[in-house]
Each structure stands twice: as structure tokens, then as C-alpha cells.
């Protein structure tokens, strides 16, 4: 198997939409590994704590590497993308979190109208290493990196990089972390893998809308699962399997995730659907990815001890 380097120079232009119309920047074989130089979600525009989002951010956010063309991937297949490692890169302070006007889980937004004024803009620039993120003199947050946005291409539409849906996208799910494998549907020949928006840490829900964003060297291994047609993204760790739903309202995201998990248990693990439904009522677990993006993301999982 071959290891590829998708550096900033090889990438060239980063993408703010995910779709079938961009030319692939890299072609790989199933089983190949790719080391990717990702930008942070702001493309490096926030350099200091004086750089307010309303003043320095442009019209587009969440730059994506890719697309990566996977030889042999055909519609109706799935891609198995294993996250091998995520390492911080770039000068310190390389981590950024902030509040953005009219954005966040406890703020008025363009979809959740309120009468109050926008919350104040606050920027924190943070030193991030593999040892952790220095929040202040008393608090260091463990380095628990994951890929916030990872996608395959929809069949026809281009989707903005901020929106999660059936193709994956901006799920902001902390389980998309090193050691785990995410499964994404193939809708176009070659699959077209996009990724970016890596986080050094994030609580469930990404409450204020911005995790600890940082540029990274992220290494993935990509394989093809033939004739495995997915409705929603799926994820597997050594301990559990998980289905991922991304819609609004949040309870429908949970329903989508649990319904897909029941289908997975029935199709691949021999469960009767009603038996799986009742078992998950007792032992299923839910992970809240984001509660701030155009669609909310919920992961529904079950421990492998029950499979």
C-alpha cells in the first residue's frame, strides 16, 4: 500500500463546498494512506485575540482538503476511512475558539429568532500540543483530536462545507477520532473524499459553535467496501458501532441515527428488527455531535459486547 502526502502546495485551492464538480487533487488505491495538511475552520484568518470574527472572516468558512479519488469506488459501495493520527501543526498559539455573532447553541441565529442583541465577540488564542491545550494558568484541556468535517460527494448537488447530512460533512462528532473508522456512502465514481476542520478538543454539542480549532497533519487510510449501500454515515471503534444522523430538529437526528442502527443490526448482525429496537432501548447510547450547524448531528451506538 502507498502513503501519499496531501500538502498545502499539492492541495492548492481549498474548497468550501462538497460535490462532484471539483477536479480530484489526488488519486489513490484502496488501502492507501494519505497524510493531509488541514487548515483550521477559519483558514488561519484569526491570528490574534484582537481579530474579531465579524471583522476578519470572509463569506466562506470551513476550508476542505480534497477531493481524493479512490480507484474502484462505485455508487452503491461505501468508503471505510480509518483515522490513523492527528497532529497539531503551525506556529503557536495555533488553537482558536471564539464566539461569533448570531451563532451558537445559546444565541439567536438566522434560524432561531430571538429579540436579544448578539452576544459579545470574544476570541481566545491557545497553545495546543499533543500534551494538551493551555486554557489558563489553572486549566489544561487534554488533547483529544478528531476530524470535524469529513465527506464523500453527493451524487448531483454541491453542499456547503458547514452542513452535515447523509454524505457526512460537518458532523463535529468527537468519535471521528484516531483509532476509529468512519463509513461514508459512495454516490459518484471514485467517492471524492473531502476533509478538514480538525478540533483539538470539543464538548458534546459544540455549545458556543466553535471548538478548539487548529491546523493539523491528519493521516487517514481509505478502503472500499463493495456493495454496501448506506443511508447514513456509520462509525466503528474497538468497543462499539454507531450510526450518525444529521437533521433538524434534534430529536429527528436521534431517530435517524437509531433507525439506521437498527437496520445495521438486522442486516449485518442477524437481529430481528423489533428485538433490536427493544434491546437498544436498554443498552443504546447517544452522542451529541453538534447543536449549532444547519443540521444537528446525533450518533447512536451499541457496545460490541451485545453483538
N, C-alpha and C positions, 0 to 999 in steps of 0.2 A: 504494500500500500504506500501511497505517496503522501508526503507532507507539503502543503502549499503555504505561501505567505501572501496574505492579502493586506499589504501595507497601504498607507495613505497614498503613496505615489501610484501603486497599482490600481487602487480604487478610483482615483481621480475625483470625479463629481460624486458626492453623496446624494442619497435620494430621500425625499420627503413624502413620497407615495410608494405603495407596494402594488405592483401589477405586472402584466406580461409584455409591456411595451419598451422597457429599457433593455439595452444590449447587455448580455452577461459579461461581467468583468473577469470571470474565472470559470473554467470547465474542469470538472473533477470526475473521477470514477467512484462507484460505490465502495465504501470502506476507507476512502481517503480522509486525511486530516487537514484542517485549514486553521492557521493562526491568523487572526483578524485584528487589525488596529482600529478599534472603535473610538468614535468621539463621544463626549458626554451629550446629554439631551439638548443642550444649548449650543452645540457646536463650538464650545470654548468662548462664547461671547461674553460670559460673566467672568471677568478676571479678578475683580476686587469686590469688596463689600460695598463700595460706592456705586457699583454698576447695577442700577435698578432695572429689573426686567422690563418695565414699561418704557425705558429709555434705550436699552441696548439690544433687545430682541427684535428680530425681523418678523416677517409674516409666517415663516415656516420654522417648525421645531421638530426635534427628534430625528436627526440625520441617520440614515441607514446604510450599512455596507451591503454590497451585492449589486445585482442578483448573481448568485452562484448556480451554474447549470450542472445538474447531476446526470451523467450519462445513464441511459436506460430507464430513467424515471418516466412513467407514463401515467396519464389520467386513470384514476382508479387504484393507483398504488398509494403508499404512504412513505414519507421520509422519516427515518429514525435518526435523530440528531442528538448525539451524546455530548454533553458539555464536559470537556476534559479539564480545563483550568481557566481561571480568570485572574489576571494580574494587573494591578494598577500601573499606569504609565504617565509620563509627563511631569512637569515641574510642580512642586508644592507651592501653595496649597491647591491640590488637584481636585479636592472634593467640593461640591456646591450643593447647598439646599437653600430654599428661599420660599417666600410667599409671593404669589402672583395675583394682581387684581382680578376679581371676578372669576376666581378659580380655586378649587379646593373643596374638601368634604364638608366643611362647616362655613361655607361662604356662599353668598348669592352668585349665581352663574347665569350664562345665557339660556340655560335650560331650567334652572331653579330660581325663579324670580323672587326677590325679597326687596323690602323698602330701604334696608340699611345701606350706608355707603360702603365702598370696597374696603376690605381690611388693609391695614398698613403693609407696605412692601418692606420686607426685611431679608437681607442676604447674609448667609453665613458661608465663609470660605474655610475649608477644613483640611488639615493634613491627613492624608489617607495612606496607610501602608498595609502590608499583609498582617501586621500586628494589631491593627485596629484604626479607628477614626477618633482623633482627639476632639471631643466636643467642647470641653472646657477643662479647667485645671483639675476638676474632680471626676469627670466622666470620660471614659474611653469606650467607644462602642465597638464590639468585636467585628472583625472583617468577615462578613458573610455575603459574598458577592453572588449576583445572579444576573441573567440576561432579562432586561425589562421588556424588550421588543424582539420577537423572532417570528418569522412568517414564511409561508410559501405564497406564490402568486395566485390570486383568484383567476378564474377562467377568462373573464372578459373585463371586469371592472378594475380600475385602479382605486385603491383605498388609501386615505391619508394615514401616515405612519403613527398617528395618535390614537387610531381606532382599533380595538381588538374585536375579532369576530371569528368566524369558522376557519379562517386561514391562519389563525394565531394572532399576530400583531402585538399591540401594546398592552399585553395582559398584566404586566407588573406583578407576576406571581413568583414569590421568593423560592418556590420549589424548582424553578428552572435554573438550577444551580449545578456546580461541578459535581460529577458523580451520577447525575440523573440523565435520563433520556426523554426527550420530548418527541412525540409523534405528530406530524403535520400532514394534511392531505395534499396529494398531487393533483392539481387541476389543469396544468399545462405541461407539455413535454419538457423534461428537464427540471421540473419542480420550481425553480427560481427561488433560492433561499435568500432572504434578507435578514439582517440582524443589527442590533445596536442598543443604545440606551442601557448600559450596564450600571447596576447600583452596587455600592459598597455595603449598604445595609438598608433595610426598609421594614417598618412595622406593617402588620396586616391592615390593608385598606389604603396605604399611602395617603394618610389623612389630609395633610395640607396640600397634597398634589405633587410634591417634589421630594423624592428620596435623596439619599446621598449620591448624587450623580457624579460619575468620574470616567475619564477616558481609560481604556484598557487594552491589553493584549489578551484576547479571548481565543481559546483553542477549542474547536469542535471536530467531531468525527461524524461523517454523514453516510448513512446506508439506505438502501431501498428495501421496503417490504412490499413484495409484489401482491397485487390483488387484495389489498386491504383498504377498502373504501371507508373513509372516516367521515362522520357527520360533524364532530367537534374535535379539537386537539386533545391528545391524551399524553400522559406522562407516567414514567415508571422509575422507581428507585429500588434499592435493595430491599426496602421494607414494605412498600405499598404500591398500588396502582391508582391512578387518578384521571378523571375526565374533567375537562375545563369548558365551562360555558361563559360566554360574554355577550350579554344583552342588558337592556333596561326593561322593567325595574329589577332590582337586585334579586328579589325572590324568583323571578323568571330565569335569571342566570343560574341560581341554585337548582331550579327544576331541570334546566337544560343539562347541567352537569350530572345530576343524579340519574336522569333518564338515560343519558349516554352510558353512564357507568353500569346501569342495569343491562343495557344491550351488550356491553362488553363482557359482562359476567355470563350472560346467556350464550353468546356466540362463541366465546373462546374458552370458557371455563366450565361449561356444562350445567350451569344453573337454570332452573325454571325461573321465568321472569317474576312471577309472584313471590317465589321463595327468595329471590334476590332482593326484591322490594322490601319484604319483611325483615330480611337479615340486615340490610343497610339501615333500617330504622333503629336497629340496636347497636350496630358497630361502625356505621359510616362516620366519616369525619369531613369537615368543610374547612377550606382555606379561602379567606378573602384576599384576592389579589389587589384590585383597585376599586375604589368607590368614588372616583373623580373623573374618569375619562368618558368619552362619548358613549361607550358601553361599559358596564361594570363587569368584573371578572370574578367568578367563583370556581374553585377546584373542589370536586367531591371525590373522596378516596376511600379505600378499604385496605386494611393490613393484609399482607400476603399470608399471614398465618391462617386466614379463613379460606384461602383459595385451594 
